[in-house]
Amino acid sequence: MKGRMVEIGALAAIALVVAVGGKSVLANLATHKAPASAAFVVLIAAAAVALRRTYRVPNAETQVVVTKYVAYLVAAALALWDVLAPARWIPGSCIAAAEVALVFDIITIWARKNVAGGA
C-alpha cells in the first residue's frame, strides 16, 4: 500500500510540474529539434511495442493498460509535432494530453490499490 501511495505522489508531482512548466519545456525542446525528435520517435516506438505486447497477452486489465498507453502515445505524438512543425494550439494540447494520461494513470493505480487491498 505504501509503495502505491508513493507512486501516486510521484505521478501527482510530475503532473504538477507538467502543468506549471510544460510550455517552457516544449519551447526548449523546439530549440534542439534533432535530439528532441529522436527522443520522441524512440518514445513513440516504445509505446507501440508496449501496446503490441499488451495485445498479445490479454488479461483482465488489458483495456485499462491500452487506454493508458494510448494516452501517453498521444502526448508524445503531439510533442513530436510541436518540435517538428509548431503551431499555436499544439503546446496546450500536448500538455492537456499529458495531464490526462497522468491523471488516468493515477486513477488506475488508486483503483488497483482499492481492489487489491480491500479498502
C-alpha positions in Angstrom: 0.0 0.0 0.0 2.8 2.4 0.9 4.5 1.8 -2.5 1.4 2.6 -4.4 0.9 5.8 -2.4 4.5 6.8 -3.2 3.8 6.1 -6.9 0.7 8.2 -6.8 2.5 11.0 -5.1 5.3 10.9 -7.7 2.8 11.0 -10.6 1.0 13.8 -9.0 4.2 15.8 -8.6 5.0 15.1 -12.3 1.5 16.3 -13.3 2.1 19.5 -11.3 5.5 20.1 -13.0 4.0 19.4 -16.4 1.1 21.8 -15.7 3.4 24.6 -14.5 6.4 24.2 -16.7 5.2 22.3 -19.7 5.2 25.2 -22.2 8.8 26.1 -21.2 10.0 22.6 -21.7 8.3 22.3 -25.1 9.9 25.6 -26.1 13.3 24.4 -25.1 12.9 21.1 -26.9 11.9 23.0 -30.1 15.3 24.7 -30.0 17.0 21.3 -30.2 15.0 19.7 -32.9 17.2 16.7 -33.8 17.8 15.2 -30.3 14.2 16.0 -29.2 12.7 14.5 -32.4 14.9 11.4 -31.9 13.8 11.0 -28.3 10.1 11.4 -29.2 10.4 8.8 -32.0 12.0 6.3 -29.6 9.3 7.1 -27.0 6.6 6.5 -29.6 8.2 3.3 -30.8 8.4 2.0 -27.2 4.8 2.8 -26.6 3.8 1.0 -29.8 5.8 -2.1 -28.7 4.2 -1.9 -25.3 0.7 -1.8 -26.9 1.6 -4.7 -29.1 2.9 -6.7 -26.1 -0.3 -6.0 -24.2 -2.5 -7.2 -27.0 -0.5 -10.4 -27.3 -1.2 -11.4 -23.7 -4.6 -10.1 -22.8 -5.8 -10.2 -19.2 -8.4 -8.5 -17.0 -6.6 -5.2 -17.2 -5.9 -5.1 -20.9 -8.4 -2.3 -21.7 -7.1 -0.1 -19.0 -3.5 -0.6 -19.9 -4.1 0.0 -23.6 -6.0 3.2 -22.8 -3.2 4.4 -20.6 -0.6 3.6 -23.3 -2.6 5.4 -25.9 -3.0 8.5 -23.8 0.8 8.7 -23.3 1.3 7.9 -27.0 -1.0 10.9 -28.0 1.0 13.2 -25.7 4.3 12.0 -27.2 3.0 12.4 -30.8 1.8 16.0 -30.0 5.2 16.8 -28.5 6.9 15.5 -31.6 4.6 17.5 -33.8 5.3 20.6 -31.7 9.1 20.1 -32.2 8.9 19.4 -36.0 6.0 21.7 -37.1 5.0 24.1 -34.3 1.5 25.6 -34.3 -0.2 27.8 -31.7 -2.6 25.2 -30.5 -0.1 22.3 -30.1 1.6 23.1 -26.8 -1.6 23.4 -24.9 -3.0 20.2 -26.5 0.2 18.4 -25.7 0.1 19.5 -22.0 -3.6 18.6 -21.8 -2.9 15.1 -23.3 0.0 14.6 -20.8 -2.2 15.6 -17.9 -5.0 13.3 -19.0 -2.5 10.4 -19.3 -1.0 11.1 -15.8 -4.4 11.5 -14.1 -5.7 8.3 -15.8 -2.5 6.6 -14.6 -3.1 7.8 -11.0 -6.7 6.7 -11.1 -5.8 3.2 -12.3 -3.2 2.9 -9.6 -5.7 4.0 -7.0 -8.3 1.6 -8.2 -5.9 -1.3 -8.2 -5.0 -0.5 -4.6 -8.6 -0.4 -3.6 -9.4 -3.7 -5.3 -6.3 -5.5 -4.1 -6.3 -4.1 -0.6 -10.0 -4.2 0.0 -10.1 -0.7 1.2 
